[in-house]
Amino acid sequence: METEDYKNLADVATNTPSLGVELPLESVGMENIQALVKVGELHLPASVNVAVSLVSNKRGIHMSRLFRKVSELSSEPISWPWLTQVLDEMLDSQKGLSSKGEVSVSFAWPVQRSALLSDSKGWRNYPVTYTLQKNETGYTAKLKLEVLYSSTCPCSAALSRQALSADFERAFQSESAPKSDYISKQDALKWFEEQSGEVAWPHAQRSQAKVELLLNPSNEGRGAIEWIDLVEKSLGTPVQTAVKREDEQEFARLNAQNQMFCEDAARKLGVNLMNQPIEGFNLEVRHFESLHPHDVVARLTHKKST
């Protein structure tokens, strides 16, 4: 069989566009490419988006060249310097076609978490997205994080306390209650143990914080997990993994100390992020209501002045 001369195969992508549609394109590329990313010694499944600009006098870009660079992503641990190198090489592969580009890598970062009090441990997978863009003015780095936490409603907590107080007063004003203004500690404790759980209780719900940080890619600074730790510490009640009874009780105590509407959560997190050495941020907190069938959402955007 005659050997094919593959180097002489037609490449119609380099032709000029059809007459009358010679327009430059801001972005051309691929999304949801299945790939691997290296985190420490682990290789994790990732979803990658890549795109470059296209000049007006060329019909298309070299998609396969971009795909090959995505396939090489896992050869080095993910970092801003490594993504900068990958993006530069992607643009070099499109010489004469592109001047701007973007690469975005999304994956779940596994972290082993300890329980609040006991020796229990479990795994949490945190969704993380690294996005690097390059244009005529330089590079822009964005780190997206998602954190789950618990939020106890301050309104339901106040109403529950009010109902509890009223029921307590009724219980000790009944005919069977002591005929004295003095209530013994033993009587009060007995009432709390036997009755209080049937009166009213504040509601809580699993909640979600999405944070997009605007970073300087030339300054590595905090790693993704350190940023996740900061978000969890700001909110005070991150969801747990393996727990024993003492951990669950401690979690209940933390929820009581950190009651918050979605507005409270957004402000608490926003204040902490404003004090960090970053270019800015976008955040969204979403409480998946247990009282209503809808979600409640708060958003905050901040960019440091230059």
HUZIZI-V381120 format. One record per pair of residues at least 6 apart in sequence whose C-alpha atoms are under 6 Angstrom apart, sorted by the first residue. I is the first residue (numbers start at 1). J is the second residue. If there is no record, write none. Layout:
i = (I | I)
j = (J | J)
This chain:
i = (13 | 13 | 14 | 14 | 15 | 15 | 16 | 16 | 16 | 17 | 22 | 23 | 24 | 24 | 24 | 25 | 25 | 26 | 27 | 27 | 27 | 28 | 28 | 29 | 29 | 30 | 30 | 31 | 32 | 32 | 32 | 33 | 33 | 34 | 35 | 35 | 36 | 36 | 36 | 36 | 37 | 37 | 37 | 38 | 38 | 38 | 39 | 46 | 46 | 47 | 47 | 48 | 48 | 49 | 49 | 50 | 50 | 51 | 51 | 52 | 52 | 53 | 53 | 54 | 54 | 55 | 66 | 80 | 100 | 100 | 101 | 101 | 102 | 102 | 103 | 103 | 104 | 104 | 105 | 105 | 106 | 106 | 107 | 107 | 108 | 108 | 108 | 108 | 109 | 109 | 110 | 110 | 111 | 111 | 112 | 112 | 113 | 113 | 113 | 114 | 115 | 115 | 116 | 117 | 120 | 121 | 122 | 122 | 127 | 128 | 128 | 129 | 129 | 130 | 131 | 131 | 132 | 132 | 133 | 133 | 141 | 141 | 141 | 142 | 142 | 142 | 143 | 143 | 144 | 144 | 145 | 145 | 146 | 146 | 147 | 147 | 148 | 148 | 148 | 148 | 149 | 149 | 149 | 149 | 149 | 150 | 150 | 150 | 150 | 151 | 151 | 151 | 152 | 152 | 152 | 153 | 153 | 154 | 154 | 156 | 157 | 160 | 160 | 160 | 205 | 205 | 207 | 207 | 207 | 208 | 208 | 209 | 209 | 210 | 210 | 211 | 211 | 212 | 212 | 213 | 214 | 214 | 214 | 215 | 215 | 232 | 234 | 262 | 263 | 279 | 280 | 280 | 280 | 281 | 281 | 282 | 282 | 283 | 283 | 284 | 284 | 285 | 285 | 286 | 286 | 287 | 287 | 288 | 289)
j = (59 | 60 | 58 | 59 | 58 | 59 | 57 | 58 | 59 | 59 | 56 | 56 | 54 | 55 | 56 | 53 | 54 | 53 | 51 | 52 | 53 | 51 | 52 | 50 | 51 | 49 | 50 | 49 | 47 | 48 | 49 | 47 | 48 | 47 | 45 | 46 | 44 | 45 | 46 | 74 | 43 | 44 | 74 | 74 | 77 | 78 | 77 | 106 | 107 | 105 | 106 | 104 | 105 | 103 | 104 | 102 | 103 | 101 | 102 | 100 | 101 | 98 | 100 | 97 | 98 | 97 | 90 | 217 | 134 | 135 | 133 | 134 | 132 | 133 | 131 | 132 | 130 | 131 | 129 | 130 | 128 | 129 | 127 | 128 | 125 | 126 | 127 | 128 | 125 | 126 | 124 | 125 | 123 | 124 | 122 | 123 | 121 | 122 | 123 | 121 | 121 | 243 | 247 | 247 | 242 | 242 | 241 | 242 | 146 | 144 | 145 | 143 | 144 | 143 | 141 | 142 | 140 | 141 | 139 | 140 | 214 | 215 | 217 | 213 | 214 | 215 | 212 | 213 | 211 | 212 | 210 | 211 | 209 | 210 | 208 | 209 | 207 | 208 | 238 | 239 | 206 | 207 | 237 | 238 | 239 | 205 | 206 | 207 | 237 | 204 | 205 | 260 | 203 | 204 | 259 | 259 | 260 | 259 | 260 | 202 | 202 | 200 | 201 | 202 | 289 | 290 | 286 | 287 | 288 | 285 | 286 | 284 | 285 | 283 | 284 | 282 | 283 | 281 | 282 | 281 | 279 | 280 | 281 | 278 | 279 | 238 | 269 | 298 | 298 | 304 | 302 | 303 | 304 | 301 | 302 | 300 | 301 | 299 | 300 | 298 | 299 | 297 | 298 | 296 | 297 | 295 | 296 | 295 | 295)
